[in-house]
Every structure is written in structure tokens, then in C-alpha cells.
Amino acid sequence: MVVLRFDETELIVQIDTLEPSLRVAFAAACAERLRPAYGCFSSITGRGNTTEFNVIIDRLWEDLDGQSMTIIEIKEKIDTCIELIPREDDGVWIPEQACAEDAAAALAYALRCRWNCQSQEAAWAARRAYEAMDHRVMTLEDIDPKVPGNEALLASHRLVQAELTRQSRDLHDLLGFTEADAPMAAAKLRERAKKEASTVFG
């Protein structure tokens, strides 16, 4: 079996081939799959703001559907999203916090991609989705990454491989679409990402 690896440099090259709005759609799909992780953390700890997180990501999808945000609105939402990222000094750390941090950070990067259209921002959103699966596996399987050989074990785990496969598939599906196709393509990614999120963090 071929083990997929997260290669940020190659990922940026691939994202560069996409139209600007499709780069945002790719990043938004990565954040969407992590939405339940943020809600789970907030529900357990009473920290964070799930409602605000949901409002922001839904607004990003609306923007991709043609209900454009202003630059001021985008910047405001980036700032709010950064505030949603759980900090270590907010309270007692729990395993679910790592994935919640990844979720809020992925959303912030997706918004930054919307702001500057840079492929690097979308790649960072994808990295956060990948790292969330890594954290998820460490919690589920009680794997210590510091133990020799465990990094390879984590990388080859089915949940990590599934996320890398989803990212590769999303990129492949977006190839060939034009900027005019963005609303339709984004809607497809959104629907699929929401379904997939429930299977990973449900």
C-alpha cells in the first residue's frame, strides 16, 4: 500500500494551478471537516464560541456562493477567528483542545486565503486538517510520537491517510474549473466536507 505524505511544497504547486476562489474553496473544505472538533471542545470545556465559529465559516461559504464580503468584513472575521483559537493559559488542557486549535486556525487561514488569494494560506489550512487527524489518532490510539517508530505509525494510520486522500481528491476535482464555476464547485465541496466531518468527529 502506498502511504501518502503531507508535502507542503508540492501542495502549494498544485494549489497554484487553481483559480483564486477555488483555492479558498479548498481551504474552506479543510476547515469544514474540522467544524465538529471545535464544537466538541467547546461543549466539554465551556470555552471558545461554537456559534461564532459556525457563523464565520457559513459566511465564508456564502461569500463563495456569490454573497461577497468586503475587505473590512474579511479582516474582522480573521481577527475574530484568531481569538477563537484556544490558548494553553485559558484553562486546563484536554486532548480535544489540539483539534479545536487546528479547526480555528484552519478557518483563519481559509479567510486569509480569501483576503490575499495566496496558495500558502490554503496549504496551511490543509496542514491544520492533516495535523488534526494526527492529534485525533494520538488520542484514540494513545500513541506517543516521541517513541521511535511511532511517527511512521501515525502517518500510516487510516484516519491520517483518509484526510490526505480527501485533500488530493478535492484538488483533483477542482482542476479545470474556472472562476465562474466557483459557486457550483464550492457548494459541492461544502456538502461533501460536512458529510465527511461527521464520520471523523461525530
C-alpha angles and dihedrals in degrees: 000000000000111000112216118222130203104246109179095186093054091042091057090051090054095045090050088067091062127088113255097257091047090055087056091048091053091051092045091053090054090053093044092058088056096049095100091051091062092046091050093052093046092048093051098044105027087231129119124028116267093180092056091046091052093046092052097048092044089051090052090054090048088053090053088050090059103272092117124209120222119241089251091054092048092051091047091052092048089054092047091047092053089053089054092061107106114240127211092238094054093085145303111341117240128184092252090062094076093060091043089054089050091049096052092042092050090053091049090052091048089054091047088052088054089051100047104012090226117157089215090067091053090048090053090052088052091048090054091052090050092047091048089059089048090053091044092055093047089055097042096044098031091233120170107212090202092067111096111260096017095100089062089045091054094046093053096045114122094240093053092044090049092056093048089049090051092051092049091048093049091052091048092049092051095052113106096023118122128220088261089059093055098100092052094042093046092050090054092050092046095052093047094045092052091053093047093048092062091055093053103037101015 
